[in-house]
Amino acid sequence: MPRHLVDGTEPGAAGVSALARRALALRGGAKPRRHDGKRLGAVFFNSSLRTRMSMEAACGALGIQPLTLSPGQDAWKLEIRDGVVMNGDEAEHITEAVKVLAEYADALAVRAFAGLTDLDYDRADPVIAAFIKHAGVPVINMESARYHPLQGLADTATWMSRFGEDLRGVPLTITWAPHPRTLPLAVVQQDLLSSSLMGMDVTLAHPEGFDVDPEILERATAQAQAAGGKLRVTNDQDGAMKGARVVLAKNWSGFSGYADRAAESKRRATLGDWTVTPEKLALTQDAGFMHCLPVRRNVVVSDAVLDGSASWVIEQAGLRLWTAMALLEGLWEEGPWSV
């Protein structure tokens, strides 16, 4: 069966640790295992800076040819839904598109954000699901409606870089932060899964009404308990900061009020005090600050935090390259995800 990476937990805790450890070794100068002649088809339905550049750079370092396209921009606009009459703007159906792309590439990678208008549709993650169904080759999720495993892997490598390979019990606070727009849940849900898989002590802080998918929360809670960690949820950001060694900030749209943008916009306008400031970090145990980027300065986080010594965001983003290399090294190899 092809080796897919959809929600970042497929390699298991040992496999994720091995990939993060390999990424840190590659960053330290270890010789890459090349796959000369392989081709990776990367399909971007949405904008990208770190994901696209890190994947293309990783391909170059491993002798893999990246084949990149953006439907609706430099390729036909694709119809995603099944059973529809295609008399609109979409010139090609995803079924044929994915099957054809798999004829040209040894693996496919896809980036397709949540639409944030239909909860059931986004929870079904239809684009990544179509790639898995029709590709017949390994598929890498470069951020979908629900998950962002490449970000989760880079964040895991960042935690291991700072705290060592055993992350059990490391206090991590994931906090909601303000933003002028409605944003997807994929990153916060990914970090819940990635951190709980490693047995970290995770605190999720968000205002009322900005909850995450209860299915993801249930999975993360079970993973944390199995790995020797724990997960708690609070609406008290200041309380969540106390004792934290890592603070990871992100904005996301509330699950329970999904797609009600007008009501959510009104709520967001009253929550400027959730910005991460030096005063908030002072409540922690000398925590490092993380954010997946791009970030709205002085909205999500203040300049003083982002430019200060506690900021880990550049190392975090830099590890996107090395974790992509580690992932691609093992994508076509036999056996478990390992070094």
C-alpha positions as CSV (number, residue, x, y, z in Angstrom):
1,M,0.0,0.0,0.0
2,P,1.2,3.6,-0.7
3,R,2.6,5.4,2.3
4,H,0.3,8.4,3.0
5,L,0.7,11.3,5.5
6,V,-2.7,12.8,6.2
7,D,-2.9,13.8,9.8
8,G,0.7,13.3,10.9
9,T,0.0,10.4,13.3
10,E,0.5,7.7,10.7
11,P,4.1,7.0,11.6
12,G,3.2,6.6,15.2
13,A,5.0,8.2,18.1
14,A,8.2,6.3,17.5
15,G,8.1,7.1,13.8
16,V,7.4,10.8,14.3
17,S,10.3,11.0,16.8
18,A,12.6,9.2,14.3
19,L,11.6,11.7,11.6
20,A,12.2,14.7,13.9
21,R,15.5,13.2,15.0
22,R,16.6,12.6,11.4
23,A,15.6,16.2,10.5
24,L,17.8,17.6,13.3
25,A,20.7,15.3,12.1
26,L,20.2,16.6,8.5
27,R,20.3,20.2,9.8
28,G,23.5,19.3,11.6
29,G,25.2,18.1,8.4
30,A,24.2,14.4,8.0
31,K,24.4,13.2,4.4
32,P,20.9,12.9,2.8
33,R,19.7,9.7,1.3
34,R,18.9,10.6,-2.3
35,H,16.1,9.4,-4.5
36,D,17.5,10.5,-7.9
37,G,14.9,10.2,-10.7
38,K,11.8,10.3,-8.4
39,R,9.1,12.9,-9.2
40,L,6.8,14.7,-6.7
41,G,3.7,16.3,-8.0
42,A,2.7,19.2,-5.7
43,V,-0.8,20.7,-6.1
44,F,-1.5,24.0,-4.4
45,F,-5.2,25.1,-4.3
46,N,-4.1,27.8,-1.8
47,S,-1.2,30.2,-1.3
48,S,2.0,29.0,0.2
49,L,5.4,30.3,1.2
50,R,7.1,28.0,3.7
51,T,5.4,24.8,2.5
52,R,6.1,25.3,-1.2
53,M,9.7,26.6,-0.8
54,S,10.7,23.9,1.8
55,M,9.2,21.1,-0.3
56,E,10.9,22.2,-3.5
57,A,14.2,22.8,-1.7
58,A,13.9,19.3,0.0
59,C,13.3,17.7,-3.4
60,G,16.4,19.4,-4.8
61,A,18.6,18.2,-2.0
62,L,17.4,14.6,-2.5
63,G,17.5,14.5,-6.3
64,I,13.7,14.5,-6.6
65,Q,12.0,16.6,-9.4
66,P,9.2,18.8,-8.1
67,L,6.2,19.2,-10.5
68,T,4.2,22.1,-9.1
69,L,0.8,23.5,-10.2
70,S,-2.0,25.7,-8.9
71,P,-5.5,24.8,-10.2
72,G,-7.4,27.8,-11.3
73,Q,-4.2,29.8,-11.9
74,D,-1.8,27.9,-14.0
75,A,-3.9,24.8,-14.5
76,W,-7.6,24.0,-15.1
77,K,-10.0,24.8,-12.3
78,L,-11.1,21.5,-10.8
79,E,-14.5,20.3,-9.8
80,I,-14.3,18.5,-6.4
81,R,-17.9,17.3,-5.9
82,D,-19.2,14.0,-7.2
83,G,-22.3,13.6,-9.3
84,V,-22.6,17.2,-10.4
85,V,-23.4,18.6,-13.8
86,M,-20.2,20.3,-14.8
87,N,-21.6,23.3,-16.7
88,G,-19.8,25.9,-14.6
89,D,-16.3,27.3,-14.4
90,E,-14.6,24.0,-13.5
91,A,-13.2,22.4,-16.6
92,E,-11.9,19.1,-15.2
93,H,-13.0,16.8,-12.4
94,I,-10.6,15.9,-9.6
95,T,-11.1,12.2,-10.4
96,E,-9.3,12.4,-13.8
97,A,-6.9,15.0,-12.6
98,V,-5.5,13.0,-9.8
99,K,-5.3,9.8,-11.8
100,V,-3.4,11.6,-14.6
101,L,-1.0,13.3,-12.1
102,A,-0.2,9.9,-10.6
103,E,0.9,8.8,-14.1
104,Y,3.5,11.6,-14.1
105,A,4.7,11.5,-10.5
106,D,5.9,8.9,-7.9
107,A,4.1,10.7,-5.1
108,L,1.6,13.5,-4.9
109,A,1.3,16.4,-2.4
110,V,-1.7,18.6,-2.0
111,R,-2.7,21.8,-0.2
112,A,-6.4,22.7,0.1
113,F,-7.8,24.8,2.9
114,A,-11.2,24.6,4.6
115,G,-13.9,26.6,2.9
116,L,-15.4,27.6,6.3
117,T,-18.9,27.7,4.9
118,D,-20.1,24.1,5.2
119,L,-19.0,22.2,8.4
120,D,-19.9,18.7,7.1
121,Y,-18.1,19.3,3.8
122,D,-14.9,20.5,5.5
123,R,-14.9,17.7,8.1
124,A,-15.0,15.2,5.2
125,D,-11.8,16.8,3.9
126,P,-12.9,16.1,0.3
127,V,-9.7,17.2,-1.6
128,I,-7.2,15.1,0.4
129,A,-9.7,12.3,0.4
130,A,-10.0,12.4,-3.4
131,F,-6.2,12.3,-3.8
132,I,-6.0,9.3,-1.5
133,K,-8.8,7.5,-3.3
134,H,-7.6,8.0,-6.9
135,A,-3.8,8.4,-6.7
136,G,-2.4,4.9,-6.2
137,V,0.9,6.5,-5.1
138,P,2.0,8.1,-1.8
139,V,0.1,11.3,-0.9
140,I,1.4,14.0,1.4
141,N,-1.0,16.5,3.0
142,M,0.5,20.0,2.7
143,E,-2.5,21.4,4.8
144,S,-6.1,20.4,4.4
145,A,-9.4,21.4,5.9
146,R,-8.5,19.5,9.1
147,Y,-4.8,18.9,9.4
148,H,-1.3,20.3,8.6
149,P,1.1,17.3,9.3
150,L,4.2,19.0,7.8
151,Q,3.7,21.9,10.4
152,G,3.2,19.4,13.1
153,L,6.4,17.5,12.2
154,A,8.4,20.8,12.2
155,D,7.0,21.8,15.5
156,T,7.9,18.4,17.0
157,A,11.4,18.8,15.7
158,T,11.5,22.3,17.3
159,W,10.4,20.9,20.7
160,M,13.0,18.2,20.4
161,S,15.7,20.7,19.5
162,R,15.0,22.6,22.7
163,F,14.1,19.9,25.2
164,G,15.6,16.7,23.9
165,E,14.0,13.5,22.4
166,D,11.8,12.7,25.4
167,L,9.0,15.3,25.4
168,R,6.8,13.6,28.0
169,G,5.5,16.1,30.5
170,V,6.9,19.2,28.8
171,P,4.3,21.9,29.5
172,L,2.9,23.4,26.2
173,T,0.2,26.1,26.0
174,I,-1.6,26.4,22.7
175,T,-3.5,29.7,22.8
176,W,-6.0,31.4,20.5
177,A,-5.0,34.8,19.4
178,P,-6.8,37.7,17.7
179,H,-6.9,38.1,13.9
180,P,-8.9,40.3,11.5
181,R,-10.1,37.3,9.4
182,T,-11.8,34.0,10.0
183,L,-9.1,31.3,9.8
184,P,-9.3,27.4,9.6
185,L,-8.8,25.0,12.4
186,A,-6.1,22.9,10.7
187,V,-3.0,24.1,12.4
188,V,-4.3,24.1,16.0
189,Q,-5.9,20.7,15.5
190,Q,-2.6,19.4,14.1
191,D,-0.6,20.7,17.0
192,L,-3.0,19.1,19.4
193,L,-2.5,15.8,17.7
194,S,1.3,16.2,17.4
195,S,2.0,17.3,20.9
196,S,-0.3,14.8,22.6
197,L,1.3,12.0,20.5
198,M,4.6,12.9,22.2
199,G,3.1,12.9,25.7
200,M,3.4,16.6,26.4
201,D,1.3,18.3,29.0
202,V,-0.9,20.4,26.8
203,T,-3.1,23.3,27.8
204,L,-5.5,24.6,25.1
205,A,-6.7,28.1,25.8
206,H,-9.4,29.9,23.8
207,P,-12.3,32.3,24.4
208,E,-15.8,30.9,24.7
209,G,-17.2,30.1,21.3
210,F,-13.8,29.3,19.7
211,D,-13.7,25.6,20.5
212,V,-12.1,23.0,18.3
213,D,-13.6,19.9,16.7
214,P,-14.6,17.6,19.6
215,E,-13.5,14.6,17.6
216,I,-10.0,15.9,17.4
217,L,-10.0,16.9,21.1
218,E,-11.1,13.4,22.0
219,R,-8.3,11.9,19.9
220,A,-5.7,14.2,21.4
221,T,-6.9,13.5,24.9
222,A,-6.6,9.7,24.4
223,Q,-3.2,10.1,22.8
224,A,-1.9,12.2,25.6
225,Q,-3.1,9.7,28.3
226,A,-1.6,6.8,26.4
227,A,1.8,8.6,26.1
228,G,2.0,9.7,29.7
229,G,0.9,13.3,29.1
230,K,-2.3,15.2,29.6
231,L,-4.6,17.7,27.9
232,R,-6.8,20.3,29.5
233,V,-9.0,23.1,28.0
234,T,-9.6,26.5,29.5
235,N,-11.0,29.9,28.7
236,D,-8.5,31.6,31.0
237,Q,-5.4,32.6,28.9
238,D,-3.5,34.1,31.8
239,G,-4.0,30.9,33.9
240,A,-2.9,28.8,30.9
241,M,0.4,30.6,30.7
242,K,1.5,29.7,34.2
243,G,4.2,27.1,34.2
244,A,4.4,26.8,30.4
245,R,7.7,26.1,28.8
246,V,6.3,26.7,25.3
247,V,3.6,29.0,24.1
248,L,2.2,28.3,20.6
249,A,-0.2,31.0,19.4
250,K,-2.7,30.7,16.5
251,N,-6.1,32.1,15.5
252,W,-8.9,29.8,14.4
253,S,-12.6,29.8,13.8
254,G,-14.9,28.4,16.4
255,F,-16.2,24.9,15.7
256,S,-19.6,25.3,17.5
257,G,-20.4,28.5,15.5
258,Y,-18.9,27.3,12.2
259,A,-19.6,29.4,9.2
260,D,-21.5,32.1,11.1
261,R,-18.9,34.7,10.1
262,A,-21.0,37.8,11.1
263,A,-21.4,36.6,14.7
264,E,-17.8,35.5,14.9
265,S,-16.5,38.8,13.7
266,K,-18.4,40.6,16.4
267,R,-16.9,38.3,19.0
268,R,-13.4,38.7,17.7
269,A,-13.7,42.4,17.8
270,T,-14.0,42.2,21.6
271,L,-11.0,39.9,22.2
272,G,-7.9,42.1,21.6
273,D,-6.7,41.3,25.1
274,W,-5.8,37.8,23.8
275,T,-2.7,39.2,21.9
276,V,0.5,37.5,23.2
277,T,2.6,40.2,24.9
278,P,5.7,40.3,27.1
279,E,3.4,40.5,30.1
280,K,1.7,37.3,29.1
281,L,5.0,35.5,28.6
282,A,6.2,36.7,32.0
283,L,3.6,34.5,33.5
284,T,5.3,31.4,32.0
285,Q,8.3,29.4,33.0
286,D,10.7,31.2,30.6
287,A,8.6,29.8,27.7
288,G,9.6,30.0,24.0
289,F,7.1,31.5,21.6
290,M,6.0,29.7,18.5
291,H,3.8,30.5,15.5
292,C,3.4,28.8,12.2
293,L,3.7,32.0,10.2
294,P,2.6,34.2,8.5
295,V,1.7,36.2,11.6
296,R,-0.1,39.6,12.0
297,R,2.3,41.7,14.2
298,N,0.7,43.5,17.1
299,V,-2.5,41.6,16.5
300,V,-1.6,38.0,17.2
301,V,1.6,38.8,19.0
302,S,3.5,42.0,19.9
303,D,6.7,43.1,18.2
304,A,8.5,42.8,21.5
305,V,7.7,39.1,21.7
306,L,8.2,38.2,18.1
307,D,11.6,40.0,17.9
308,G,12.7,39.1,21.4
309,S,15.0,36.3,22.6
310,A,12.0,34.1,23.5
311,S,10.9,33.8,19.9
312,W,11.5,30.5,18.2
313,V,9.5,31.2,15.0
314,I,12.5,31.3,12.7
315,E,14.0,28.0,13.9
316,Q,10.5,26.6,13.7
317,A,10.1,27.8,10.1
318,G,13.6,26.7,9.2
319,L,12.9,23.2,10.3
320,R,10.2,22.9,7.7
321,L,13.1,22.2,5.2
322,W,14.8,19.5,7.2
323,T,11.6,17.8,8.3
324,A,10.5,17.8,4.6
325,M,13.8,16.1,3.7
326,A,13.4,13.5,6.4
327,L,9.9,12.8,5.3
328,L,10.8,12.4,1.6
329,E,13.8,10.3,2.4
330,G,11.5,7.6,3.9
331,L,8.5,8.0,1.7
332,W,9.4,5.2,-0.7
333,E,11.6,3.1,1.6
334,E,10.5,-0.3,3.1
335,G,9.8,-0.8,6.7
336,P,8.8,1.7,9.4
337,W,9.3,5.5,9.3
338,S,12.8,5.6,10.6
339,V,16.3,6.9,10.2
